[in-house]
Amino acid sequence: MTETLRTSTSPAGSGKHTPGSGGITAKGLKGGQLGLLAVVVLGISTIAPAYTLTSALGPTVNEVGLQLPVIFLIGFIPMILVSLAYRELNADSPDSGTTFTWVTKAFGPWVGWMGGWGLLAASIIVLSNLAGVAVDFFYLFLSQLTGSAELADLADNKAINVLTCFVFVALAVWVSYRGLHATKLVQYGLVGFQLLVLGLFVAMAFANWSASETAIPFSWDWFDITKVETFSQIAAGISLSIFVYWGWDVCLTLNEETANGKKTAGVAGTLTAIIVLAIYLLVSIATMMFAGLGDTGNGLNNEDNHENIFTALASPIMGPFAILMSLAVLSSSAASLQSTFMSPARGLLAMGHYGALPERFGKVSRKFATPGFATVIAGVVSAGFYAVMHVVSENVLNDTIVSLGLMICFYYGLTALACAWYFRHSVFSSARNFILRLLCPVLGGVGLYVVFLQTAVDSLAPEFGSGSEVFGVGLVFVLGVGILAMGAVFMLVMSKVRPGFFRGETLKRDTPALVVPE
């Protein structure tokens, strides 16, 4: 990682830099590397269905009980609405900075900077969570492989856990640094494997559910939202379900490196979300039917099972094939750990490129055409965040998942509203523009902010999440809202250090997009 770094300063589609133009400009990333299939695979990898489900099923069931399937459906609605907003913005202004760039063009540099911060914060939080799950399943896999129960207990040793996490992060950074070709080859195998194992898990759960002592029969009442008692439960459940869909927007982050990126990236994002919805509904229904909602044994409300559902259920459902599930979750979290680095790295690249962060963040590797410095920084920060959280939180995975939901609601909602405002002069020019540029973005954005506010208020209580607190305030609130407030402070510092961006000199509001050649 010592090769020379360079910065591309030419506007997309032109051969020279236009100082102070304030338009979309290229950053030195290599275009045309990915097709639709590759981008969808990377999107599924980033969402990581096996990792996501084992982390989120328990906390979500704890909030909404039997209404888990309908919560997944409701959580999907703002996701698909927001994805349509992303498609419109990407078709107009394809840029690896996504939220940061688009919100800046719509609302100006101050709001845009906070949007970029929200995306970065969410990515850093989920990277630490991914590393934690990878560590747990790494030692569980070794234990199952060797028959030594003591190996699984190594994940509970904080020093060993954190050191192993550092190794996983370092490996993920190394692959990401080497470019999309290496990433693509790794992801095809890992994503294919986890989807096959999840299919096997669902088939065996459906086949054997009646033999389980905790089994419950399928009911269409599971899709009745009125069965949830309070709106707080609905908001918390949606916030958690939003977490399980998070990551499809990496498809848009890769728009500058995708063939026909103005169209392909947007289609890939929407297609990824739909595929993942189908996976989640099948797995959640099969799991509920087999395990039931009891608080003992295999029951989904057993607190001992919340952190890693598949750890508890793989053996009862899959028998001797349970080791495949451990390997699938390990490969899922490791694959997502690697592919997720693409989003914060390219976000940092864009912020550095347009002068919102120090110049070095805007540089790319000459050899690999990747945002090398930004990738390394994202790895260092995520590893450090995990180490701190592992000491502070009693249930690091649950607290980071819920706080991540706050981050996602913040920057997804902001991007959706930016779409409506950016295209405000054309929304009434046709029925299509009214639906895709105004109605869907506003509904999605407002819905996400309602969930954000409700979850933020509820998370003030110390008992929210794992029960961890900081000076009497719930740790989830401290993480979710506190990190956003930290971003505002950092923004003020950067406005003094890098004033050009905040004066609108490097990226202007409502600047017409420069067309990227196909």
Sequence and secondary structure as in RCSB ss.txt:
>XXXX:A:sequence
MTETLRTSTSPAGSGKHTPGSGGITAKGLKGGQLGLLAVVVLGISTIAPAYTLTSALGPTVNEVGLQLPVIFLIG
FIPMILVSLAYRELNADSPDSGTTFTWVTKAFGPWVGWMGGWGLLAASIIVLSNLAGVAVDFFYLFLSQLTGSAE
LADLADNKAINVLTCFVFVALAVWVSYRGLHATKLVQYGLVGFQLLVLGLFVAMAFANWSASETAIPFSWDWFDI
TKVETFSQIAAGISLSIFVYWGWDVCLTLNEETANGKKTAGVAGTLTAIIVLAIYLLVSIATMMFAGLGDTGNGL
NNEDNHENIFTALASPIMGPFAILMSLAVLSSSAASLQSTFMSPARGLLAMGHYGALPERFGKVSRKFATPGFAT
VIAGVVSAGFYAVMHVVSENVLNDTIVSLGLMICFYYGLTALACAWYFRHSVFSSARNFILRLLCPVLGGVGLYV
VFLQTAVDSLAPEFGSGSEVFGVGLVFVLGVGILAMGAVFMLVMSKVRPGFFRGETLKRDTPALVVPE
>XXXX:A:secstr
  S EE   SBTTSSS  TT  S B  S  TT B HHHHHHHHHHHH HHHHHHHHHHHHHHHHGGGHHHHHHHH
HHHHHHHHHHHHHHHHH   TTTHHHHHHHHH HHHHHHHHHHHHHHHHHHHHHHHHHHHHHHHHHHHHHHT HH
HHHGGG HHHHHHHHHHHHHHHHHHHHT HHHHHHHHHHHHHHHHHHHHHHHHHHHHHGGGSTT     GGGG G
GGS  HHHHHHHHHHHHHHHTTTTHHHHTGGGBTTHHHHHHHHHHHHHHHHHHHHHHHHHHHHHHH S SSTT T
T HHHHS HHHHHHHHHHGGGHHHHHHHHHHHHHHHHHHHTHHHHHHHHHHHHTTSS GGGG EETTT S HHHH
HHHHHHHHHHHHHHHHH SSHHHHHHHHHHHHHHHHHHHHHHHHHHHTTTTTTS HHHHIIIIIHHHHHHHHHHH
HHHHHHHHTTSTTSTTS EETTEEHHHHHHHHHHHHHHHHHHHHHHHSHHHHTTSSS TT        
